[in-house]
């Protein structure tokens, strides 16, 4: 469940949005930086902190925009823009050959598994799931904003874009492991 920490800044952003997008952005930036610094201090390499770096850069930029122009129409685009940022992070990590879930998963698995083809494949699949979910959320939230739908739709699509891949991230490796265990000869 290490991946869950990477989404705390987004929870802070949503929770603080009632006090204004500037303060929600700043609060999320503080949470992002704190999580990133904690990871660096714990000795995690950059590949294990892709999401934390990405979040910190996003909230640094978003906070700068929010304070530079508090009346910017960008305030109402935070849902699709943030999901697009996360999609770009996920797709970009695949493109450069280091799916972001791999670094996160390495925090919980023994070093001898890090180069195992099965481990690498599972994490490529999981990163694709996240990338697709973020991409779909970007589009659906864009429709919600363009159609001026109520906040319930926004909450639903944003939550679905995070909850569905989180469930897959927890369940899929368990299923792969169960299949592997079922195919192993008995007594080995």
PyMOL commands that set and color helices and strands:
alter all, ss='L'
color gray80, all
select helices_A, chain A and resi 2-19+21-41+46-48+50-68+73-95+100-105+111-113+117-146+151-183
alter helices_A, ss='H'
color red, helices_A
deselect
rebuild
show_as cartoon
